Amino acid sequence: MNASALIAEDEPILAAVLARTLAGLWPGLTLLPAAPNGLAAVDAALAHRPDVLFLDIRMPGLSGLEAAQELAERWDGAKPFPIVVFVTAYDDYAVQAFEQAALDYVLKPVSAARLERTVTRVQEQLRARDGDTAMAALVAQVRALLPDAQGGGHLTTIRAAVGAMVRLIPVQDVVYFQALDKYVNVVGTEGDALIRLPLKELLAQLDPQQFLQVSRGTIVNLRHVAGACRDDAGKLALHLRGRAERLRVSPLFAHLFRQM
């Protein structure tokens, strides 16, 4: 069976071993040049549209999980979304999560016998593949791997910089948070402010009943969401109360708004 694949792995030796083993198990597979990190993986996947992605979970720049989320948000449907296989070092939590997910994972160091089973499953998926099926598989994988928000101790006030001052912003007044390079922009009813805290760390401190992640770089306060709608391309966006901007919802989080 002919197909193309991209390997994203920051350790060149491991990438070479995986590529060599895949070549032996799947003669019809065209392997693109390996991506050394998550950012390069996203760029290469968008440029070459491979059928299969082998993403290392832990990479610099973007992790494999973050790269998959970024691709899900930027994929335009010109070709069916690729089948994603995550590559991970042995970890009980990760393995348990993958076992609950939709498709497959590969453990380091790579075992030819284990990889052969993965190849067989991927080929079966490709024969019956459409973009929605592959995206649904990725959604299930990512949902299984994303950490659950911890109960208790939720933030009630955000300390944010506004020029030389520090503002204390009640969380109920925050409309949404948006990642901006090294900072997170706090968009509130009384204006914007900046905090220097990774979005994933911030999410863990927020009440999950009030705040939802809607894309890789955005968390929204449900109290300020007026509704959700799809555009002509089928992309989901949120309407905010009293504001003109729309917040795009990644396909990975669209299930959260099915009833809206």
C-alpha positions, 0 to 999 in steps of 0.5 A, a space after each residue: 500500500 502506497 502512502 507518505 509519512 512524516 516522523 517528528 523526533 528531536 533525537 536523530 538516532 531514534 528518528 533514523 531507527 524508526 524510519 529504517 524499521 518503517 521502511 522494512 515493514 512498509 515498502 510502499 511508504 514514502 518517508 519525508 525528511 524527519 522534523 526535529 521539533 514540533 514547530 518544524 513538524 507543523 510546517 512540514 505537515 502543512 507543506 507536504 500533507 502526509 497520510 501519517 504522522 509519527 509524533 514524539 510526545 516530548 519535543 522542544 518548541 511544541 510537544 507532539 500533543 501541541 503540534 497535533 492540536 496546532 495542525 487540527 486548527 490549521 488544517 484546511 481540508 485540501 486533503 484528509 487529515 493525517 492519521 496520527 501515531 504518538 511516540 512516547 517513552 514508557 510511562 504508565 499514565 501515557 500508556 493507559 491514556 493511549 489505550 483508551 484513545 482511538 488509534 495507536 502509540 509506539 513506545 521507545 525504544 522502537 520494537 519491530 514487532 510492536 511497530 508492525 502491529 501499528 503499521 497494520 492498523 494504520 493501513 486498515 485506517 487508510 483504506 477506510 479513511 476520510 478526513 472526519 474519521 482521522 480527525 475524530 481519532 485525533 480528538 479522542 487521543 488528545 482528550 485522553 491525554 490532556 490533563 484533567 483540571 484539578 478541583 479546589 483552590 481555583 483562582 478568584 483574582 488575576 494579578 496582571 500588569 498594566 504598564 507600571 501598575 499591577 491590576 487585581 482582576 476578578 476572574 468573573 470579569 475576564 472574558 477570555 485569555 489568549 496566549 501571546 508569545 511569552 505572555 497571556 493577554 487577559 481580555 476583561 470587561 474593563 480592558 486588557 492586561 498581561 500575565 506571564 504564565 503558560 496557558 496550560 498552567 493557568 488552565 489548571 488553576 481555573 474553575 473548569 465549570 466556568 472556563 474552557 479551553 477552546 483552542 491551543 491558545 485561548 481559554 474562554 469564560 462561559 459567562 461571557 459566551 452568547 452563542 456558537 455558530 459555524 461559518 460557510 467552511 464549517 468552522 465553529 466560532 463563539 459569539 461574546 456578550 457585548 463584544 464584536 470579536 469572534 473566538 474560533 473553536 478548534 475541532 479538538 474542542 468543538 464537542 464542548 459546544 454541540 448543544 449551543 
